[in-house]
Amino acid sequence: MVKALILIELIKRRIGDLHQLNKIHSMTVVDVFQPTEEGFEQVEQPRRVTCFDCILSKLPLDNADVGYQTPEPKEDRPHRSVKKSSTEDGDEDTPNRSKGMRGR
């Protein structure tokens, strides 16, 4: 569930101005195990599973709902800077050395 929340936040920041509606509920799932040998009956094992529903929308959602979150503006991400090579910095006197041991 943590990865889903991280993904939701990433989408909200990249797209921006998204209304969000969260709902948490649980449901019962029944696992059925078939016997591998004759003479045994199948086993049914119920278990409760927690579910998380998230709706993201550009259109307004029900803001009276408990799980409603107001939209936030798109996050302005700065452009990544490109690292200059040593020759672009004017350090032409610096020899090009490899980082391996073979250059010794």
C-alpha positions in Angstrom: 0.0 0.0 0.0 2.9 2.3 0.6 4.1 2.1 -3.0 0.5 3.0 -4.1 0.5 6.1 -1.9 3.9 7.2 -3.3 2.7 6.7 -6.9 -0.5 8.7 -6.1 1.5 11.6 -4.7 3.9 11.5 -7.7 1.0 11.7 -10.1 -0.6 14.6 -8.2 2.7 16.6 -8.3 3.4 15.9 -11.9 -0.1 16.6 -13.3 -1.3 19.1 -10.6 -4.8 20.4 -9.8 -6.3 17.0 -9.1 -9.1 16.4 -6.7 -8.6 13.3 -4.6 -11.1 11.0 -2.9 -9.9 8.2 -0.7 -11.9 5.3 0.7 -10.7 2.5 3.0 -12.9 -0.6 3.4 -12.5 -4.3 4.0 -13.9 -7.4 2.4 -14.0 -11.1 3.0 -12.1 -13.4 0.6 -12.5 -17.1 0.8 -9.5 -19.3 -0.1 -10.4 -22.8 -1.3 -7.7 -25.5 -1.0 -8.2 -28.7 -3.1 -6.7 -31.8 -1.6 -3.8 -33.5 -3.4 -4.7 -36.9 -2.2 -8.0 -38.8 -2.3 -10.1 -39.2 0.8 -9.7 -35.6 2.0 -12.2 -32.8 1.7 -11.5 -29.3 0.3 -10.8 -26.7 2.9 -12.3 -23.2 2.7 -10.6 -20.5 4.7 -12.2 -17.0 4.9 -10.0 -14.0 5.6 -10.6 -10.2 5.8 -8.6 -8.0 3.4 -8.2 -4.3 3.8 -8.8 -2.3 0.5 -7.8 1.2 -0.4 -9.6 3.1 -3.2 -8.3 6.4 -4.6 -10.0 8.5 -7.2 -8.0 11.3 -8.9 -10.0 13.7 -11.0 -9.6 17.1 -12.8 -13.4 17.5 -12.2 -14.6 18.5 -8.7 -15.5 15.5 -6.4 -17.7 15.4 -3.3 -15.9 17.7 -0.9 -18.2 16.7 1.9 -16.8 13.2 1.9 -14.4 12.3 4.7 -11.7 11.1 2.3 -11.7 14.2 0.1 -8.5 16.2 -0.4 -8.4 19.5 -2.2 -6.2 19.9 -5.4 -2.7 21.4 -5.2 -1.0 23.2 -8.1 1.5 21.4 -10.3 5.0 21.2 -8.8 7.5 23.2 -10.8 10.5 21.0 -11.2 13.9 22.7 -12.0 15.7 21.4 -15.0 18.6 19.1 -14.3 21.9 20.7 -14.9 24.4 19.0 -17.2 27.9 18.5 -15.8 30.6 20.3 -17.8 33.6 18.3 -19.0 37.1 19.4 -17.8 37.9 21.0 -21.2 34.8 23.2 -21.0 36.0 24.6 -17.6 39.3 25.7 -19.1 41.4 23.1 -17.4 43.1 21.8 -20.5 46.4 21.2 -18.6 44.8 18.5 -16.5 45.7 15.1 -17.9 42.9 12.6 -18.6 43.3 9.8 -16.2 41.3 6.7 -16.0 40.0 5.6 -12.6 41.1 2.0 -13.0 44.4 0.4 -11.8 45.7 -0.3 -15.4 47.0 3.3 -15.8 49.9 2.9 -13.3 
